Amino acid sequence: MAEAEQPRPYPGWPYPRGLDAIAYGGDYAPEQWPEEIWAQDVELMRAAGVNLVSIGIFSWALIEPEEGRYTFDWLDRALELLHANGIRVDLGTPTAAPPPWFAHRHPGARLVDRAGHVLGQGGRQSFCPSSPDYARAAAAVAEQLGRRYGEHPAVALWHVHNEFAGVNAHCYCDTCAAAFRHWLRERHGDLATLNAAWGTTFWGQRYGDWAQIEPPRVAPTAVNPAQQLDYLRFCSDTHLANYRRERDALRRHSPGVPITTNFMIANCKWLDYWKWAGEVDIVANDHYLDAARDDRHVELAMCADLTRSLAGGAPWLLMEHSTSAVNWQPRNIAKRPGELARNSLAHVARGADGVLFFQWRASRFGAEKFHSAMLPQGGTGTRIWREVTELGGRLAGLGALRGTRVAADVAVVWDWESWWALELEWRPSVDLTYRERVEAYYGQLWRDHLTVDFVHPEADLGRYRLVVAPTLYLTTEAAAKNLDAYVSGGGTLLVSYFSGIVDANDTVPDGPYPGALRDLLGLTVEEFLPLRAGERVELSDGTGAGFSADVWAEDVVLAGAQAVLHYVDGPAPGRPAVTRHQHGRGTAWYVSTRLAGADLGRLMRQVYDGAGLDARPDLPETVEVVRRPPFLLAINHGTAPVEVHGVTVEAGAVAVVEEG
């Protein structure tokens, strides 16, 4: 979207109440420390520029030490201390960690895995999401918190639960089976409709009674994919119902305070966040780098762009990230000097109006004692502490950024349901994965200095010159019509292979592949031609310029489209590999194989030219440039200074420039 078209946040956009600066802070667990430490914590928070802390998130056992008996004295004192020192509170409902008495009194609420194993306690989220006992207990503690603190002057934001579906995304117990059957009745209405949607004539699976339907538990072979897909939808909806229940309990007592929960964009496959985004007052995300990746800063940018897109372009909160190493990756690589600030400001560049960490003070015990913190176990003499205080000072000086919106150039289609369906069993190749193609195209756009909005396939696309659909295996009729209207109206669309293959029930439409997209793309696919491990195919544009690809090929037949690249060898020599179709007033590109690296970059530059987009090849790939008009933020991930719009950005540094 052009800068002049960028709307300001709508009036009354619900920033954390009482904050007039970029939020800065992290998870604070005073219950883990003697009270004489609390005053020291607050003094150090003020020194670091902290203005918002998340509190109470895992404190259910302290708030409700036995069923129905609530104790708030310690939390009262913590909130009063923070309030007296000008530190706002993101107050959590502690429902991600039911206390031991809950599992003891309600053994039927324990989590059951797909193989039927009842899982033990001692961790977190060790409960069945469909359990009515859990629902009652969680709603009750949320109600008590809302009643007691709903008008407390320290409370700037409510934080429901923590990382929904983080470890209990799916349960397969009998309670879930009954809830699933109820959900199916609501979705399909009657058994005849369900049997048709699931294709139960295959393998003789026709259901004659609702009671015959089970969750897709472990079976001797692949379970009906439509049944699995519906179960994943059911599980996402069940977690969302749990969020709504707590949110509504809080809202009854605290109508003036925004309510949110923390998404996990980077590593939570199982929640359809497009559905969730409209249920929170502020979109918040937790992001942790995969430290083993050389391109981890690109993955960070992608997740930040997706979070902002879920927020509809509005500012959002980075609810958790790390000052240095985490504790749960195979190799917990520490961040190097300057990376803490660079990561944090990269999120700000892409729309975050808050930078929070897990956690404030490093724990001395428990499963996360080796997780980094704002205040390390080594104390205030550490490099991490110095960088934390420096970042706090810098964020305090960037208040003018608050409320501005990111100017995006390109849209990338993202659909959780298509992700779920693509990665079920028995697809044509084990090398077909959802995020691989998304990250390949996003990474190329990033290196070409184009800022991305992510979009649902049924969303309004009219303001984008280019839309990229890296993997849309499941394509609804509404999505296909939407993409067609976008191109017909003058847009440029690029679609990658194995898209348009099935409908919402994982059923292949009548006629040749790619189903609902074949007229838009002006072609058909006679046969999928997955490649062997390590096998490559060569492509040519007819002028001698060679391209190389792997993993996948297709036998493409033109039906109005023009071939841009042909296969030179492999299973389809001479056949079209990349095509371009003039459709209405726009253009639809199709890429039938896996291009990567420089070859993908060369193709994308042709696509940009056709769409009238100006990539920035004059800037090195190590530089990230994002606009939050009227500001430009330039991040130098390289090892040498770079000149950006007349400003020198030192190696590893971030520059914020107000443009004229």
Secondary structure as GFF3:
##gff-version 3
##sequence-region A 1 660
A	DSSP	three_ten_helix	3	5	.	.	.	ID=ss1
A	DSSP	beta_strand	23	28	.	.	.	ID=ss2
A	DSSP	three_ten_helix	30	32	.	.	.	ID=ss3
A	DSSP	alpha_helix	35	48	.	.	.	ID=ss4
A	DSSP	beta_strand	52	55	.	.	.	ID=ss5
A	DSSP	alpha_helix	60	63	.	.	.	ID=ss6
A	DSSP	alpha_helix	73	84	.	.	.	ID=ss7
A	DSSP	beta_strand	88	92	.	.	.	ID=ss8
A	DSSP	alpha_helix	100	105	.	.	.	ID=ss9
A	DSSP	three_ten_helix	107	109	.	.	.	ID=ss10
A	DSSP	alpha_helix	132	149	.	.	.	ID=ss11
A	DSSP	beta_strand	155	159	.	.	.	ID=ss12
A	DSSP	alpha_helix	174	188	.	.	.	ID=ss13
A	DSSP	alpha_helix	191	198	.	.	.	ID=ss14
A	DSSP	three_ten_helix	202	204	.	.	.	ID=ss15
A	DSSP	three_ten_helix	210	212	.	.	.	ID=ss16
A	DSSP	alpha_helix	225	253	.	.	.	ID=ss17
A	DSSP	beta_strand	259	260	.	.	.	ID=ss18
A	DSSP	beta_strand	262	263	.	.	.	ID=ss19
A	DSSP	alpha_helix	273	277	.	.	.	ID=ss20
A	DSSP	beta_strand	284	286	.	.	.	ID=ss21
A	DSSP	alpha_helix	296	310	.	.	.	ID=ss22
A	DSSP	beta_strand	316	320	.	.	.	ID=ss23
A	DSSP	alpha_helix	339	349	.	.	.	ID=ss24
A	DSSP	beta_strand	352	357	.	.	.	ID=ss25
A	DSSP	three_ten_helix	379	381	.	.	.	ID=ss26
A	DSSP	alpha_helix	383	396	.	.	.	ID=ss27
A	DSSP	three_ten_helix	399	401	.	.	.	ID=ss28
A	DSSP	beta_strand	410	413	.	.	.	ID=ss29
A	DSSP	alpha_helix	416	422	.	.	.	ID=ss30
A	DSSP	alpha_helix	434	447	.	.	.	ID=ss31
A	DSSP	beta_strand	452	455	.	.	.	ID=ss32
A	DSSP	beta_strand	466	469	.	.	.	ID=ss33
A	DSSP	alpha_helix	477	488	.	.	.	ID=ss34
A	DSSP	beta_strand	492	496	.	.	.	ID=ss35
A	DSSP	three_ten_helix	515	517	.	.	.	ID=ss36
A	DSSP	alpha_helix	518	521	.	.	.	ID=ss37
A	DSSP	beta_strand	523	528	.	.	.	ID=ss38
A	DSSP	beta_strand	536	540	.	.	.	ID=ss39
A	DSSP	beta_strand	546	550	.	.	.	ID=ss40
A	DSSP	beta_strand	554	558	.	.	.	ID=ss41
A	DSSP	beta_strand	562	567	.	.	.	ID=ss42
A	DSSP	beta_strand	576	583	.	.	.	ID=ss43
A	DSSP	beta_strand	586	591	.	.	.	ID=ss44
A	DSSP	alpha_helix	597	611	.	.	.	ID=ss45
A	DSSP	beta_strand	623	628	.	.	.	ID=ss46
A	DSSP	beta_strand	631	636	.	.	.	ID=ss47
A	DSSP	beta_strand	642	644	.	.	.	ID=ss48
A	DSSP	beta_strand	647	649	.	.	.	ID=ss49
A	DSSP	beta_strand	654	658	.	.	.	ID=ss50
###
